[in-house]
Amino acid sequence: MLGALLQGLAKRLPSRCAICHAWPSEPVCQNCVACFSPQVVRCRSCALPVPQGVSQCGACLREPPALDACLAALPYAYPWSELIARLKFGANPAMAGTLASILRSAPGVELALDRCDRLLPLPLSPQRLRERGFNQSLELARHLAPAKTDAFLLQRLRHTPPQSTLPRAQRLRNLAQAFAVDPLRVAELAGKRVVLLDDVMTSGATLFAAAQALREAGADHITGMVLARTDSP
């Protein structure tokens, strides 16, 4: 109760923009959102930036991922990379509300959330969850669509080392069979539309592996959704 009261008071108090430090402001002011979130054309399957008039990147044409659509709100670059690090590693889950609002305003996100039956945050391994104390993707999901969020349907079967410094082929090998649907709940996915949510997408290996597990369990339509996407795989 006290936590809810403090959150309510915080929403009424003036704030300072985490980027430009303008005062008073929202946690991230609208000027900074407009300045640092340019609208770019993205591959419909992996959200990688592509030239105008192109709907899919070459990699997805050669080997389509188990996603029907993929949406990204922001480039994984300054200042968003710093704010996401503050959320994930700075013990600051309160930043999730601000970042979720920015994600919701991205093209296609609101419609995907309205149409889906389940919003599934990408699960962390128990080891990573103990280290971090919370799942940042779950925190985002709870702000985006709490009634549709399911933190237990998709499970992570094994811990994998950090993927950011590995080549794409090795990432894919590391993540093979890393995800599965709760075997007692597989029937819940039959013919359903799901949104698979993560905070950051680099090569896409993690998101693709999780999507493959959902596809094999019977999900009819899978939209990958990420807060930020790197400009190269």
ChimeraX commands (.cxc) that place a marker at each C-alpha (Angstrom):
marker #1 position 0.00,0.00,0.00 radius 0.5
marker #1 position 2.82,2.39,0.91 radius 0.5
marker #1 position 4.58,1.60,-2.38 radius 0.5
marker #1 position 1.44,2.40,-4.38 radius 0.5
marker #1 position 0.99,5.65,-2.45 radius 0.5
marker #1 position 4.57,6.72,-3.13 radius 0.5
marker #1 position 4.19,5.91,-6.84 radius 0.5
marker #1 position 1.02,7.99,-6.97 radius 0.5
marker #1 position 2.73,10.93,-5.31 radius 0.5
marker #1 position 5.71,10.62,-7.65 radius 0.5
marker #1 position 3.44,10.97,-10.67 radius 0.5
marker #1 position 2.14,14.29,-9.30 radius 0.5
marker #1 position 5.52,15.78,-8.44 radius 0.5
marker #1 position 7.58,17.69,-11.00 radius 0.5
marker #1 position 10.46,15.72,-12.44 radius 0.5
marker #1 position 13.69,16.30,-14.33 radius 0.5
marker #1 position 14.33,14.90,-17.80 radius 0.5
marker #1 position 16.86,12.08,-17.57 radius 0.5
marker #1 position 18.43,13.15,-20.87 radius 0.5
marker #1 position 18.53,16.97,-21.13 radius 0.5
marker #1 position 17.92,17.60,-17.40 radius 0.5
marker #1 position 15.16,20.12,-18.13 radius 0.5
marker #1 position 13.10,21.07,-15.07 radius 0.5
marker #1 position 10.18,20.66,-14.52 radius 0.5
marker #1 position 9.56,17.84,-16.93 radius 0.5
marker #1 position 8.43,14.27,-17.42 radius 0.5
marker #1 position 11.11,11.61,-16.67 radius 0.5
marker #1 position 11.99,11.90,-20.38 radius 0.5
marker #1 position 10.71,15.08,-21.99 radius 0.5
marker #1 position 8.86,15.08,-25.30 radius 0.5
marker #1 position 11.56,17.17,-26.97 radius 0.5
marker #1 position 14.16,14.48,-26.23 radius 0.5
marker #1 position 11.85,11.70,-27.38 radius 0.5
marker #1 position 11.32,13.52,-30.69 radius 0.5
marker #1 position 15.02,14.34,-31.07 radius 0.5
marker #1 position 16.45,10.89,-30.32 radius 0.5
marker #1 position 13.83,8.56,-31.82 radius 0.5
marker #1 position 13.91,9.12,-35.58 radius 0.5
marker #1 position 11.38,7.15,-37.59 radius 0.5
marker #1 position 13.15,4.65,-39.84 radius 0.5
marker #1 position 11.97,1.94,-42.20 radius 0.5
marker #1 position 12.50,-1.47,-40.59 radius 0.5
marker #1 position 12.42,-5.05,-41.81 radius 0.5
marker #1 position 8.99,-6.46,-41.06 radius 0.5
marker #1 position 10.53,-9.73,-39.80 radius 0.5
marker #1 position 13.46,-8.57,-37.65 radius 0.5
marker #1 position 13.11,-4.76,-37.29 radius 0.5
marker #1 position 16.56,-4.15,-38.80 radius 0.5
marker #1 position 16.73,-0.77,-40.59 radius 0.5
marker #1 position 16.24,-1.18,-44.34 radius 0.5
marker #1 position 16.12,1.25,-47.30 radius 0.5
marker #1 position 12.90,3.02,-48.18 radius 0.5
marker #1 position 10.60,0.72,-50.15 radius 0.5
marker #1 position 12.16,-2.49,-48.81 radius 0.5
marker #1 position 9.97,-4.65,-46.57 radius 0.5
marker #1 position 12.43,-7.42,-45.60 radius 0.5
marker #1 position 16.17,-7.55,-45.16 radius 0.5
marker #1 position 18.28,-10.05,-47.09 radius 0.5
marker #1 position 18.86,-12.31,-44.09 radius 0.5
marker #1 position 15.13,-12.71,-43.46 radius 0.5
marker #1 position 14.47,-13.38,-47.14 radius 0.5
marker #1 position 17.08,-16.15,-47.11 radius 0.5
marker #1 position 16.05,-17.63,-43.74 radius 0.5
marker #1 position 12.72,-16.30,-42.41 radius 0.5
marker #1 position 12.55,-16.24,-38.60 radius 0.5
marker #1 position 9.63,-17.72,-36.68 radius 0.5
marker #1 position 8.06,-14.27,-36.40 radius 0.5
marker #1 position 5.12,-12.89,-38.34 radius 0.5
marker #1 position 6.10,-9.33,-37.49 radius 0.5
marker #1 position 8.73,-7.49,-35.51 radius 0.5
marker #1 position 8.48,-3.99,-34.04 radius 0.5
marker #1 position 11.14,-1.78,-32.48 radius 0.5
marker #1 position 10.61,1.67,-31.00 radius 0.5
marker #1 position 14.13,3.04,-30.69 radius 0.5
marker #1 position 17.69,2.67,-31.97 radius 0.5
marker #1 position 19.97,1.03,-29.44 radius 0.5
marker #1 position 22.22,4.06,-29.14 radius 0.5
marker #1 position 22.65,7.15,-26.99 radius 0.5
marker #1 position 20.66,8.10,-24.94 radius 0.5
marker #1 position 18.43,5.02,-24.93 radius 0.5
marker #1 position 21.25,2.54,-24.32 radius 0.5
marker #1 position 22.12,4.43,-21.13 radius 0.5
marker #1 position 18.52,4.55,-19.92 radius 0.5
marker #1 position 18.03,0.84,-20.61 radius 0.5
marker #1 position 21.24,0.08,-18.72 radius 0.5
marker #1 position 19.88,2.16,-15.84 radius 0.5
marker #1 position 16.75,0.02,-15.88 radius 0.5
marker #1 position 18.54,-3.33,-16.12 radius 0.5
marker #1 position 21.70,-2.86,-14.10 radius 0.5
marker #1 position 21.05,0.19,-11.96 radius 0.5
marker #1 position 18.37,-1.41,-9.77 radius 0.5
marker #1 position 15.89,1.09,-11.20 radius 0.5
marker #1 position 12.76,-0.78,-12.35 radius 0.5
marker #1 position 10.79,2.47,-12.00 radius 0.5
marker #1 position 12.31,3.51,-15.35 radius 0.5
marker #1 position 10.17,0.79,-16.97 radius 0.5
marker #1 position 7.04,2.94,-16.92 radius 0.5
marker #1 position 8.68,5.76,-18.85 radius 0.5
marker #1 position 10.27,3.44,-21.41 radius 0.5
marker #1 position 7.03,1.48,-21.83 radius 0.5
marker #1 position 5.19,4.71,-22.67 radius 0.5
marker #1 position 7.75,5.46,-25.38 radius 0.5
marker #1 position 7.44,1.92,-26.74 radius 0.5
marker #1 position 3.62,2.13,-26.80 radius 0.5
marker #1 position 3.78,5.27,-28.96 radius 0.5
marker #1 position 5.85,3.54,-31.69 radius 0.5
marker #1 position 4.05,2.71,-34.97 radius 0.5
marker #1 position 2.18,-0.59,-34.85 radius 0.5
marker #1 position 2.70,-1.28,-31.15 radius 0.5
marker #1 position -0.73,-0.23,-29.89 radius 0.5
marker #1 position -2.48,-2.27,-32.58 radius 0.5
marker #1 position -0.34,-5.36,-31.87 radius 0.5
marker #1 position -1.11,-5.13,-28.15 radius 0.5
marker #1 position -4.84,-4.72,-28.80 radius 0.5
marker #1 position -4.96,-7.74,-31.14 radius 0.5
marker #1 position -2.86,-10.17,-29.14 radius 0.5
marker #1 position -4.22,-12.80,-26.77 radius 0.5
marker #1 position -1.05,-12.97,-24.67 radius 0.5
marker #1 position 1.86,-10.64,-23.97 radius 0.5
marker #1 position 4.87,-12.80,-23.11 radius 0.5
marker #1 position 7.97,-11.15,-21.65 radius 0.5
marker #1 position 11.15,-12.96,-22.57 radius 0.5
marker #1 position 12.09,-15.00,-19.47 radius 0.5
marker #1 position 15.45,-14.77,-17.73 radius 0.5
marker #1 position 17.34,-17.76,-16.45 radius 0.5
marker #1 position 17.13,-18.25,-12.66 radius 0.5
marker #1 position 20.79,-17.29,-12.40 radius 0.5
marker #1 position 20.29,-14.01,-14.29 radius 0.5
marker #1 position 17.14,-13.27,-12.31 radius 0.5
marker #1 position 19.03,-13.70,-9.02 radius 0.5
marker #1 position 21.79,-11.39,-10.25 radius 0.5
marker #1 position 19.45,-8.66,-11.44 radius 0.5
marker #1 position 16.60,-9.02,-8.95 radius 0.5
marker #1 position 13.85,-8.55,-11.56 radius 0.5
marker #1 position 13.04,-9.22,-15.21 radius 0.5
marker #1 position 13.16,-5.92,-17.10 radius 0.5
marker #1 position 10.97,-7.29,-19.92 radius 0.5
marker #1 position 8.31,-8.30,-17.39 radius 0.5
marker #1 position 8.39,-4.80,-15.88 radius 0.5
marker #1 position 7.82,-3.31,-19.35 radius 0.5
marker #1 position 4.98,-5.77,-20.04 radius 0.5
marker #1 position 3.19,-4.88,-16.82 radius 0.5
marker #1 position 3.04,-1.27,-17.95 radius 0.5
marker #1 position 2.02,-2.09,-21.53 radius 0.5
marker #1 position -0.82,-4.61,-21.03 radius 0.5
marker #1 position -1.01,-6.01,-17.49 radius 0.5
marker #1 position -4.21,-8.00,-18.11 radius 0.5
marker #1 position -2.59,-9.88,-21.01 radius 0.5
marker #1 position 0.86,-10.35,-19.48 radius 0.5
marker #1 position 1.82,-13.94,-18.69 radius 0.5
marker #1 position 5.22,-14.41,-17.06 radius 0.5
marker #1 position 5.08,-18.20,-16.80 radius 0.5
marker #1 position 3.75,-19.61,-20.07 radius 0.5
marker #1 position 7.15,-19.33,-21.79 radius 0.5
marker #1 position 10.04,-20.76,-19.81 radius 0.5
marker #1 position 13.80,-20.55,-20.08 radius 0.5
marker #1 position 15.28,-24.02,-19.74 radius 0.5
marker #1 position 18.93,-23.18,-19.30 radius 0.5
marker #1 position 21.27,-20.32,-18.61 radius 0.5
marker #1 position 23.34,-18.99,-21.50 radius 0.5
marker #1 position 26.36,-16.69,-21.34 radius 0.5
marker #1 position 25.99,-13.03,-22.39 radius 0.5
marker #1 position 25.39,-12.93,-26.13 radius 0.5
marker #1 position 26.46,-9.39,-27.00 radius 0.5
marker #1 position 30.11,-10.18,-27.81 radius 0.5
marker #1 position 29.52,-13.43,-29.70 radius 0.5
marker #1 position 29.17,-13.89,-33.48 radius 0.5
marker #1 position 25.65,-14.60,-34.71 radius 0.5
marker #1 position 26.27,-18.28,-35.50 radius 0.5
marker #1 position 27.52,-18.96,-32.00 radius 0.5
marker #1 position 24.58,-17.08,-30.48 radius 0.5
marker #1 position 22.19,-19.33,-32.36 radius 0.5
marker #1 position 24.02,-22.45,-31.16 radius 0.5
marker #1 position 23.99,-21.23,-27.57 radius 0.5
marker #1 position 20.25,-20.62,-27.65 radius 0.5
marker #1 position 19.16,-23.84,-29.36 radius 0.5
marker #1 position 16.49,-25.47,-27.18 radius 0.5
marker #1 position 16.91,-22.75,-24.53 radius 0.5
marker #1 position 13.17,-21.98,-24.41 radius 0.5
marker #1 position 10.02,-24.05,-24.07 radius 0.5
marker #1 position 6.33,-23.59,-23.35 radius 0.5
marker #1 position 5.05,-24.93,-20.04 radius 0.5
marker #1 position 4.05,-28.48,-21.09 radius 0.5
marker #1 position 0.87,-28.31,-18.99 radius 0.5
marker #1 position -0.27,-25.18,-20.82 radius 0.5
marker #1 position 0.58,-25.89,-24.45 radius 0.5
marker #1 position -3.10,-26.08,-25.39 radius 0.5
marker #1 position -3.53,-22.43,-24.40 radius 0.5
marker #1 position -1.42,-21.34,-27.38 radius 0.5
marker #1 position -3.34,-23.19,-30.09 radius 0.5
marker #1 position -4.50,-20.63,-32.67 radius 0.5
marker #1 position -3.55,-17.67,-30.48 radius 0.5
marker #1 position -1.90,-14.37,-31.31 radius 0.5
marker #1 position 1.01,-13.56,-29.03 radius 0.5
marker #1 position 3.42,-10.67,-28.59 radius 0.5
marker #1 position 6.90,-11.68,-27.48 radius 0.5
marker #1 position 8.54,-8.79,-25.64 radius 0.5
marker #1 position 12.19,-8.02,-24.95 radius 0.5
marker #1 position 14.06,-4.85,-24.08 radius 0.5
marker #1 position 16.94,-4.98,-26.59 radius 0.5
marker #1 position 17.47,-6.84,-29.86 radius 0.5
marker #1 position 20.93,-7.23,-31.39 radius 0.5
marker #1 position 21.31,-10.24,-33.68 radius 0.5
marker #1 position 17.78,-11.43,-32.91 radius 0.5
marker #1 position 19.01,-14.88,-31.90 radius 0.5
marker #1 position 17.32,-14.83,-28.48 radius 0.5
marker #1 position 14.00,-13.57,-29.79 radius 0.5
marker #1 position 14.03,-16.00,-32.71 radius 0.5
marker #1 position 14.75,-18.99,-30.46 radius 0.5
marker #1 position 11.89,-18.07,-28.13 radius 0.5
marker #1 position 9.56,-17.50,-31.09 radius 0.5
marker #1 position 10.43,-20.93,-32.48 radius 0.5
marker #1 position 9.38,-22.55,-29.20 radius 0.5
marker #1 position 6.05,-20.70,-29.35 radius 0.5
marker #1 position 5.53,-21.70,-32.99 radius 0.5
marker #1 position 6.19,-25.36,-32.24 radius 0.5
marker #1 position 3.66,-25.14,-29.40 radius 0.5
marker #1 position 0.95,-23.98,-31.80 radius 0.5
marker #1 position 0.91,-20.17,-31.66 radius 0.5
marker #1 position -0.84,-18.87,-34.79 radius 0.5
marker #1 position 0.67,-15.38,-35.01 radius 0.5
marker #1 position 3.81,-14.13,-33.24 radius 0.5
marker #1 position 4.88,-10.50,-33.10 radius 0.5
marker #1 position 8.31,-9.73,-31.74 radius 0.5
marker #1 position 8.38,-6.40,-29.90 radius 0.5
marker #1 position 11.48,-4.69,-28.53 radius 0.5
marker #1 position 12.18,-1.36,-26.97 radius 0.5
marker #1 position 15.46,-0.84,-28.84 radius 0.5
marker #1 position 17.16,-2.43,-31.86 radius 0.5
marker #1 position 20.76,-2.21,-33.00 radius 0.5
marker #1 position 21.40,-0.89,-36.50 radius 0.5
marker #1 position 23.30,-4.01,-37.55 radius 0.5
marker #1 position 22.87,-7.75,-36.79 radius 0.5
marker link #1:1,2 radius 0.2
marker link #1:2,3 radius 0.2
marker link #1:3,4 radius 0.2
marker link #1:4,5 radius 0.2
marker link #1:5,6 radius 0.2
marker link #1:6,7 radius 0.2
marker link #1:7,8 radius 0.2
marker link #1:8,9 radius 0.2
marker link #1:9,10 radius 0.2
marker link #1:10,11 radius 0.2
marker link #1:11,12 radius 0.2
marker link #1:12,13 radius 0.2
marker link #1:13,14 radius 0.2
marker link #1:14,15 radius 0.2
marker link #1:15,16 radius 0.2
marker link #1:16,17 radius 0.2
marker link #1:17,18 radius 0.2
marker link #1:18,19 radius 0.2
marker link #1:19,20 radius 0.2
marker link #1:20,21 radius 0.2
marker link #1:21,22 radius 0.2
marker link #1:22,23 radius 0.2
marker link #1:23,24 radius 0.2
marker link #1:24,25 radius 0.2
marker link #1:25,26 radius 0.2
marker link #1:26,27 radius 0.2
marker link #1:27,28 radius 0.2
marker link #1:28,29 radius 0.2
marker link #1:29,30 radius 0.2
marker link #1:30,31 radius 0.2
marker link #1:31,32 radius 0.2
marker link #1:32,33 radius 0.2
marker link #1:33,34 radius 0.2
marker link #1:34,35 radius 0.2
marker link #1:35,36 radius 0.2
marker link #1:36,37 radius 0.2
marker link #1:37,38 radius 0.2
marker link #1:38,39 radius 0.2
marker link #1:39,40 radius 0.2
marker link #1:40,41 radius 0.2
marker link #1:41,42 radius 0.2
marker link #1:42,43 radius 0.2
marker link #1:43,44 radius 0.2
marker link #1:44,45 radius 0.2
marker link #1:45,46 radius 0.2
marker link #1:46,47 radius 0.2
marker link #1:47,48 radius 0.2
marker link #1:48,49 radius 0.2
marker link #1:49,50 radius 0.2
marker link #1:50,51 radius 0.2
marker link #1:51,52 radius 0.2
marker link #1:52,53 radius 0.2
marker link #1:53,54 radius 0.2
marker link #1:54,55 radius 0.2
marker link #1:55,56 radius 0.2
marker link #1:56,57 radius 0.2
marker link #1:57,58 radius 0.2
marker link #1:58,59 radius 0.2
marker link #1:59,60 radius 0.2
marker link #1:60,61 radius 0.2
marker link #1:61,62 radius 0.2
marker link #1:62,63 radius 0.2
marker link #1:63,64 radius 0.2
marker link #1:64,65 radius 0.2
marker link #1:65,66 radius 0.2
marker link #1:66,67 radius 0.2
marker link #1:67,68 radius 0.2
marker link #1:68,69 radius 0.2
marker link #1:69,70 radius 0.2
marker link #1:70,71 radius 0.2
marker link #1:71,72 radius 0.2
marker link #1:72,73 radius 0.2
marker link #1:73,74 radius 0.2
marker link #1:74,75 radius 0.2
marker link #1:75,76 radius 0.2
marker link #1:76,77 radius 0.2
marker link #1:77,78 radius 0.2
marker link #1:78,79 radius 0.2
marker link #1:79,80 radius 0.2
marker link #1:80,81 radius 0.2
marker link #1:81,82 radius 0.2
marker link #1:82,83 radius 0.2
marker link #1:83,84 radius 0.2
marker link #1:84,85 radius 0.2
marker link #1:85,86 radius 0.2
marker link #1:86,87 radius 0.2
marker link #1:87,88 radius 0.2
marker link #1:88,89 radius 0.2
marker link #1:89,90 radius 0.2
marker link #1:90,91 radius 0.2
marker link #1:91,92 radius 0.2
marker link #1:92,93 radius 0.2
marker link #1:93,94 radius 0.2
marker link #1:94,95 radius 0.2
marker link #1:95,96 radius 0.2
marker link #1:96,97 radius 0.2
marker link #1:97,98 radius 0.2
marker link #1:98,99 radius 0.2
marker link #1:99,100 radius 0.2
marker link #1:100,101 radius 0.2
marker link #1:101,102 radius 0.2
marker link #1:102,103 radius 0.2
marker link #1:103,104 radius 0.2
marker link #1:104,105 radius 0.2
marker link #1:105,106 radius 0.2
marker link #1:106,107 radius 0.2
marker link #1:107,108 radius 0.2
marker link #1:108,109 radius 0.2
marker link #1:109,110 radius 0.2
marker link #1:110,111 radius 0.2
marker link #1:111,112 radius 0.2
marker link #1:112,113 radius 0.2
marker link #1:113,114 radius 0.2
marker link #1:114,115 radius 0.2
marker link #1:115,116 radius 0.2
marker link #1:116,117 radius 0.2
marker link #1:117,118 radius 0.2
marker link #1:118,119 radius 0.2
marker link #1:119,120 radius 0.2
marker link #1:120,121 radius 0.2
marker link #1:121,122 radius 0.2
marker link #1:122,123 radius 0.2
marker link #1:123,124 radius 0.2
marker link #1:124,125 radius 0.2
marker link #1:125,126 radius 0.2
marker link #1:126,127 radius 0.2
marker link #1:127,128 radius 0.2
marker link #1:128,129 radius 0.2
marker link #1:129,130 radius 0.2
marker link #1:130,131 radius 0.2
marker link #1:131,132 radius 0.2
marker link #1:132,133 radius 0.2
marker link #1:133,134 radius 0.2
marker link #1:134,135 radius 0.2
marker link #1:135,136 radius 0.2
marker link #1:136,137 radius 0.2
marker link #1:137,138 radius 0.2
marker link #1:138,139 radius 0.2
marker link #1:139,140 radius 0.2
marker link #1:140,141 radius 0.2
marker link #1:141,142 radius 0.2
marker link #1:142,143 radius 0.2
marker link #1:143,144 radius 0.2
marker link #1:144,145 radius 0.2
marker link #1:145,146 radius 0.2
marker link #1:146,147 radius 0.2
marker link #1:147,148 radius 0.2
marker link #1:148,149 radius 0.2
marker link #1:149,150 radius 0.2
marker link #1:150,151 radius 0.2
marker link #1:151,152 radius 0.2
marker link #1:152,153 radius 0.2
marker link #1:153,154 radius 0.2
marker link #1:154,155 radius 0.2
marker link #1:155,156 radius 0.2
marker link #1:156,157 radius 0.2
marker link #1:157,158 radius 0.2
marker link #1:158,159 radius 0.2
marker link #1:159,160 radius 0.2
marker link #1:160,161 radius 0.2
marker link #1:161,162 radius 0.2
marker link #1:162,163 radius 0.2
marker link #1:163,164 radius 0.2
marker link #1:164,165 radius 0.2
marker link #1:165,166 radius 0.2
marker link #1:166,167 radius 0.2
marker link #1:167,168 radius 0.2
marker link #1:168,169 radius 0.2
marker link #1:169,170 radius 0.2
marker link #1:170,171 radius 0.2
marker link #1:171,172 radius 0.2
marker link #1:172,173 radius 0.2
marker link #1:173,174 radius 0.2
marker link #1:174,175 radius 0.2
marker link #1:175,176 radius 0.2
marker link #1:176,177 radius 0.2
marker link #1:177,178 radius 0.2
marker link #1:178,179 radius 0.2
marker link #1:179,180 radius 0.2
marker link #1:180,181 radius 0.2
marker link #1:181,182 radius 0.2
marker link #1:182,183 radius 0.2
marker link #1:183,184 radius 0.2
marker link #1:184,185 radius 0.2
marker link #1:185,186 radius 0.2
marker link #1:186,187 radius 0.2
marker link #1:187,188 radius 0.2
marker link #1:188,189 radius 0.2
marker link #1:189,190 radius 0.2
marker link #1:190,191 radius 0.2
marker link #1:191,192 radius 0.2
marker link #1:192,193 radius 0.2
marker link #1:193,194 radius 0.2
marker link #1:194,195 radius 0.2
marker link #1:195,196 radius 0.2
marker link #1:196,197 radius 0.2
marker link #1:197,198 radius 0.2
marker link #1:198,199 radius 0.2
marker link #1:199,200 radius 0.2
marker link #1:200,201 radius 0.2
marker link #1:201,202 radius 0.2
marker link #1:202,203 radius 0.2
marker link #1:203,204 radius 0.2
marker link #1:204,205 radius 0.2
marker link #1:205,206 radius 0.2
marker link #1:206,207 radius 0.2
marker link #1:207,208 radius 0.2
marker link #1:208,209 radius 0.2
marker link #1:209,210 radius 0.2
marker link #1:210,211 radius 0.2
marker link #1:211,212 radius 0.2
marker link #1:212,213 radius 0.2
marker link #1:213,214 radius 0.2
marker link #1:214,215 radius 0.2
marker link #1:215,216 radius 0.2
marker link #1:216,217 radius 0.2
marker link #1:217,218 radius 0.2
marker link #1:218,219 radius 0.2
marker link #1:219,220 radius 0.2
marker link #1:220,221 radius 0.2
marker link #1:221,222 radius 0.2
marker link #1:222,223 radius 0.2
marker link #1:223,224 radius 0.2
marker link #1:224,225 radius 0.2
marker link #1:225,226 radius 0.2
marker link #1:226,227 radius 0.2
marker link #1:227,228 radius 0.2
marker link #1:228,229 radius 0.2
marker link #1:229,230 radius 0.2
marker link #1:230,231 radius 0.2
marker link #1:231,232 radius 0.2
marker link #1:232,233 radius 0.2
view
